[in-house]
Structures are given as structure tokens and as C-alpha cells.
Amino acid sequence: MAPAPLITIGITAFNAENTVEQAVESALGQDWAALDIVIVDDASEDRTWTAISALAAANGTVRPFRQETNQGVAAARNRIMAEARGEFLAFFDDDDESAPERVRLQMERIIDYEAQFAGGNPVICHAARRQITLEGGSRIEPTMGERTGVVAPHGVAVARRILMGTPLKDGYGALATCSQMARTETYRRLGGFDAAFRRVEDTEFCVRLALAGGHFVGIGTPLVKQRLTKTADKSLASELSYKLMLVDKHREVFDSARRYHYCRDWLITKYHWLARHWFRFAARMARTALMHPLQTWQRVRLSLPNLDGNRAFSRFHRAGKCP
């Protein structure tokens, strides 16, 4: 009988002295015995490294590493990827908790799908999340590819769904790295995360994976409890900046210059809605609808099911008075 595959759990940490211990306990509490837990402290300014070092001293499964300078979450995840010993790699956040069965269920979902539908293409799995808001409420954030027994969203169609909002069956839901697992080789083959992105680096990775033929499977059960925590780099303005950067990097995916410019305009229009810049939002929305009526109607229609999520996203950023 073949030995159980080793799973690396990767945790990036930055100024997380109050939450990282709980996140590590969540990793240690998984019901899969063959674990390798890699924690990368991205040059924290508080006692995060002290806490991580103590956790590692108490449990040999935990292997800590520290960046000399703060390089952002993408670079920290790349360090995890480089240090990983596992056949599979799952990412946890430093302020989240995962259900004990999370990594086992995700690994089983990947292996089962590979055998039935992948045809040798890479497979990545995300789980739904229970988000805990700043006000203490909660909501379920679904993910892509939750239906089982069928071919999951894959390939260029996923890249177009992410970048252009092109309709895609079973192609809706978030693709957050905090609920993500794939074979370690999948991450390495794509060169990991683009360290130039300090935000939306997870989305950018998924675009490249889709363009490489990747299949996106999901688990509809919320296996991650995600706490929405404010940090200095989380602002609507920075989100917009990196989303525009994402569109620019992958301009070749767009089927026309007109569609490319429309998508950039839509991101800016949505930013004003999220920021509650009502006059600017109304002016841009009117102009966009006049110039691109069919695309705008389609975007609005597809946005309605996630209206609650967008409102929560807006409240989260505005609570910290971010621009």
C-alpha cells in the first residue's frame, strides 16, 4: 500500500501576533497525519516571529522562515512554494481557521477529478468560506466549480470570465488563496505568484493557470472561517490599482481593444460605487451604458447575485476610512 501523500500547509504571516497561533493550531488540527507546515513571516514589526518560533519549538511539524524585508504576500507564498516538501500545497491565512477535514477533502477532490476529467491538465481546488465581518456577522462566500461529477470550468474560458465577466456555467464564486490547494508541482510549473502584485496576486495566478489549461474544482461546504481584518495595504484605491494592472498584464486575452478599454472603465466605475462616490459613479455609469449598452447590461445582471458580497466588501474597506 502506497504511503499517504505529504501535504504542505503554507501560512504567510505579517503583524499577526494576536491571530497566528490560532491559525497554526487550525493547521495542526487537520485530520490528515502526513503534514508539513511552513510559515513565512514577512518581516513583521510586532511579536509575530517570537510567536511562530515558539510554535515551531513545541512541534517539529512546523518549519518557520523569516523574510529579511517586507516583500508582500506573493513573495512570501513563493518562499513557501520553494520550501514545501509536500506533494500537495494548501494555503492558510494568518487570521483564519480551517475545518479539520479541509486538506483531506480538497486532496480527495483533486485526485478524484484528475482521474475522471482532467486529462493530464493541472487541477486546483478552492473551498467555500464563511466570512466573519467587522461587525461580527457572517456570510457564505461560494467558489467556482462546486458541482461534482462533471467537467469543471477550465482553460481560457475561466481567464475570460475573470477578466471580462464573460458568462461561464458553474464559473461564479471567489478563488481566494486562503481556501486553495493544488499539487506543489502546479505552483512551481507556473513560477508561483507574481511578486509585483501586492494585492489580487491570487487572481493573477488563477488567470495564468487558466491560460495553461487549468481546471478549477470547488467544494461547496465552507471549510474556511475567514476573518476580514483591516491592514494598511487593504484599500479600495490599492485594489483598483492592482486590478487595472492585472487587466493590462493580460491584455492579450481580450478579443478586441474596445473590450479591453470597456473592462478598465467598468473597474473604475465599480470602484466609485464601492467607495460611495455617488456623483462620479452616476456620471461614469451613464457614459459607460451609453457607449456599451449590451455589455453594461450584462455586467449589471451578472453582478446582482453578488450584490450582498460587494456591499460587505465596501463596508469592510470604508470601515477603515480607506480611500
VENPEHU-V22461 format. One record per residue. N is the residue number from 0. RES is the residue in one small letter. NEAR is the number of other ideal C-beta (glycine too) atoms within 8 Angstrom. D_FIRST is the distance of its C-alpha to the first C-alpha in whole Angstrom. Layout:
<<N | RES | NEAR | D_FIRST> <N | RES | NEAR | D_FIRST>>
//
This chain:
<<0 | m | 2 | 0> <1 | a | 3 | 4> <2 | p | 5 | 6> <3 | a | 7 | 9> <4 | p | 9 | 12> <5 | l | 11 | 15> <6 | i | 17 | 18> <7 | t | 16 | 21> <8 | i | 14 | 24> <9 | g | 15 | 28> <10 | i | 17 | 31> <11 | t | 14 | 34> <12 | a | 14 | 37> <13 | f | 14 | 41> <14 | n | 8 | 43> <15 | a | 13 | 41> <16 | e | 11 | 42> <17 | n | 4 | 42> <18 | t | 11 | 39> <19 | v | 17 | 36> <20 | e | 8 | 35> <21 | q | 9 | 35> <22 | a | 17 | 33> <23 | v | 14 | 30> <24 | e | 8 | 30> <25 | s | 12 | 29> <26 | a | 13 | 26> <27 | l | 11 | 25> <28 | g | 7 | 25> <29 | q | 15 | 22> <30 | d | 6 | 20> <31 | w | 10 | 17> <32 | a | 4 | 16> <33 | a | 10 | 15> <34 | l | 15 | 19> <35 | d | 13 | 21> <36 | i | 13 | 25> <37 | v | 13 | 27> <38 | i | 17 | 31> <39 | v | 17 | 34> <40 | d | 14 | 37> <41 | d | 14 | 40> <42 | a | 11 | 43> <43 | s | 13 | 43> <44 | e | 4 | 47> <45 | d | 7 | 46> <46 | r | 7 | 44> <47 | t | 15 | 41> <48 | w | 10 | 40> <49 | t | 8 | 41> <50 | a | 11 | 39> <51 | i | 15 | 36> <52 | s | 9 | 36> <53 | a | 8 | 36> <54 | l | 14 | 33> <55 | a | 12 | 31> <56 | a | 5 | 33> <57 | a | 6 | 32> <58 | n | 7 | 28> <59 | g | 4 | 26> <60 | t | 8 | 24> <61 | v | 13 | 27> <62 | r | 10 | 28> <63 | p | 12 | 32> <64 | f | 10 | 34> <65 | r | 8 | 38> <66 | q | 13 | 40> <67 | e | 4 | 43> <68 | t | 5 | 45> <69 | n | 7 | 44> <70 | q | 10 | 43> <71 | g | 12 | 42> <72 | v | 11 | 38> <73 | a | 15 | 37> <74 | a | 12 | 37> <75 | a | 14 | 36> <76 | r | 16 | 33> <77 | n | 11 | 33> <78 | r | 11 | 33> <79 | i | 16 | 29> <80 | m | 13 | 28> <81 | a | 6 | 29> <82 | e | 10 | 27> <83 | a | 12 | 24> <84 | r | 6 | 21> <85 | g | 13 | 19> <86 | e | 7 | 17> <87 | f | 16 | 19> <88 | l | 15 | 23> <89 | a | 13 | 24> <90 | f | 14 | 28> <91 | f | 13 | 30> <92 | d | 10 | 34> <93 | d | 13 | 35> <94 | d | 10 | 37> <95 | d | 13 | 35> <96 | e | 8 | 32> <97 | s | 13 | 29> <98 | a | 8 | 28> <99 | p | 7 | 25> <100 | e | 9 | 22> <101 | r | 13 | 24> <102 | v | 15 | 21> <103 | r | 10 | 18> <104 | l | 12 | 20> <105 | q | 15 | 21> <106 | m | 13 | 18> <107 | e | 8 | 17> <108 | r | 12 | 20> <109 | i | 16 | 20> <110 | i | 8 | 17> <111 | d | 8 | 18> <112 | y | 14 | 21> <113 | e | 9 | 20> <114 | a | 6 | 19> <115 | q | 6 | 22> <116 | f | 9 | 25> <117 | a | 11 | 25> <118 | g | 4 | 25> <119 | g | 3 | 24> <120 | n | 9 | 26> <121 | p | 13 | 25> <122 | v | 15 | 25> <123 | i | 15 | 26> <124 | c | 14 | 26> <125 | h | 18 | 29> <126 | a | 15 | 29> <127 | a | 18 | 32> <128 | r | 16 | 34> <129 | r | 12 | 37> <130 | q | 12 | 39> <131 | i | 10 | 42> <132 | t | 12 | 45> <133 | l | 8 | 48> <134 | e | 5 | 50> <135 | g | 5 | 47> <136 | g | 6 | 46> <137 | s | 7 | 43> <138 | r | 10 | 42> <139 | i | 9 | 39> <140 | e | 14 | 38> <141 | p | 10 | 36> <142 | t | 17 | 34> <143 | m | 15 | 34> <144 | g | 14 | 31> <145 | e | 12 | 31> <146 | r | 7 | 31> <147 | t | 5 | 27> <148 | g | 3 | 27> <149 | v | 7 | 29> <150 | v | 5 | 30> <151 | a | 15 | 30> <152 | p | 13 | 33> <153 | h | 12 | 33> <154 | g | 9 | 35> <155 | v | 8 | 38> <156 | a | 12 | 39> <157 | v | 16 | 37> <158 | a | 13 | 39> <159 | r | 11 | 42> <160 | r | 13 | 42> <161 | i | 11 | 41> <162 | l | 13 | 44> <163 | m | 10 | 47> <164 | g | 10 | 46> <165 | t | 7 | 45> <166 | p | 8 | 44> <167 | l | 11 | 40> <168 | k | 5 | 39> <169 | d | 11 | 36> <170 | g | 12 | 37> <171 | y | 9 | 39> <172 | g | 12 | 37> <173 | a | 9 | 37> <174 | l | 12 | 34> <175 | a | 12 | 34> <176 | t | 9 | 32> <177 | c | 11 | 32> <178 | s | 12 | 30> <179 | q | 13 | 28> <180 | m | 14 | 24> <181 | a | 13 | 23> <182 | r | 11 | 21> <183 | t | 13 | 23> <184 | e | 6 | 23> <185 | t | 13 | 25> <186 | y | 11 | 28> <187 | r | 9 | 28> <188 | r | 8 | 29> <189 | l | 10 | 32> <190 | g | 4 | 33> <191 | g | 10 | 32> <192 | f | 13 | 35> <193 | d | 9 | 39> <194 | a | 10 | 40> <195 | a | 5 | 44> <196 | f | 14 | 43> <197 | r | 9 | 43> <198 | r | 10 | 43> <199 | v | 10 | 41> <200 | e | 17 | 39> <201 | d | 11 | 36> <202 | t | 11 | 38> <203 | e | 14 | 39> <204 | f | 13 | 35> <205 | c | 14 | 34> <206 | v | 14 | 37> <207 | r | 9 | 36> <208 | l | 12 | 32> <209 | a | 16 | 34> <210 | l | 11 | 36> <211 | a | 9 | 33> <212 | g | 9 | 32> <213 | g | 15 | 30> <214 | h | 16 | 29> <215 | f | 16 | 29> <216 | v | 13 | 27> <217 | g | 15 | 28> <218 | i | 14 | 28> <219 | g | 7 | 31> <220 | t | 8 | 30> <221 | p | 10 | 32> <222 | l | 14 | 29> <223 | v | 15 | 31> <224 | k | 10 | 35> <225 | q | 14 | 37> <226 | r | 9 | 40> <227 | l | 10 | 43> <228 | t | 6 | 44> <229 | k | 8 | 47> <230 | t | 7 | 47> <231 | a | 3 | 50> <232 | d | 8 | 48> <233 | k | 11 | 47> <234 | s | 10 | 50> <235 | l | 13 | 51> <236 | a | 9 | 53> <237 | s | 11 | 50> <238 | e | 13 | 48> <239 | l | 11 | 51> <240 | s | 9 | 51> <241 | y | 13 | 47> <242 | k | 11 | 47> <243 | l | 11 | 50> <244 | m | 10 | 48> <245 | l | 14 | 45> <246 | v | 13 | 47> <247 | d | 7 | 49> <248 | k | 8 | 46> <249 | h | 12 | 45> <250 | r | 8 | 48> <251 | e | 4 | 47> <252 | v | 11 | 45> <253 | f | 11 | 48> <254 | d | 3 | 50> <255 | s | 6 | 53> <256 | a | 6 | 55> <257 | r | 6 | 57> <258 | r | 11 | 53> <259 | y | 11 | 52> <260 | h | 8 | 56> <261 | y | 12 | 55> <262 | c | 13 | 52> <263 | r | 10 | 53> <264 | d | 10 | 56> <265 | w | 12 | 54> <266 | l | 12 | 52> <267 | i | 11 | 55> <268 | t | 12 | 57> <269 | k | 9 | 54> <270 | y | 12 | 54> <271 | h | 12 | 58> <272 | w | 12 | 56> <273 | l | 11 | 54> <274 | a | 11 | 56> <275 | r | 7 | 59> <276 | h | 8 | 61> <277 | w | 7 | 63> <278 | f | 6 | 66> <279 | r | 8 | 64> <280 | f | 11 | 61> <281 | a | 8 | 64> <282 | a | 8 | 65> <283 | r | 12 | 62> <284 | m | 11 | 61> <285 | a | 8 | 64> <286 | r | 8 | 64> <287 | t | 13 | 61> <288 | a | 10 | 61> <289 | l | 6 | 65> <290 | m | 7 | 63> <291 | h | 8 | 60> <292 | p | 8 | 60> <293 | l | 6 | 57> <294 | q | 9 | 55> <295 | t | 12 | 56> <296 | w | 9 | 56> <297 | q | 10 | 52> <298 | r | 10 | 51> <299 | v | 8 | 53> <300 | r | 7 | 52> <301 | l | 10 | 48> <302 | s | 9 | 49> <303 | l | 7 | 50> <304 | p | 6 | 47> <305 | n | 8 | 46> <306 | l | 8 | 49> <307 | d | 7 | 48> <308 | g | 9 | 45> <309 | n | 12 | 48> <310 | r | 8 | 51> <311 | a | 12 | 48> <312 | f | 9 | 47> <313 | s | 13 | 51> <314 | r | 11 | 52> <315 | f | 12 | 49> <316 | h | 14 | 51> <317 | r | 11 | 54> <318 | a | 8 | 54> <319 | g | 9 | 54> <320 | k | 4 | 57> <321 | c | 9 | 55> <322 | p | 5 | 57>>
//
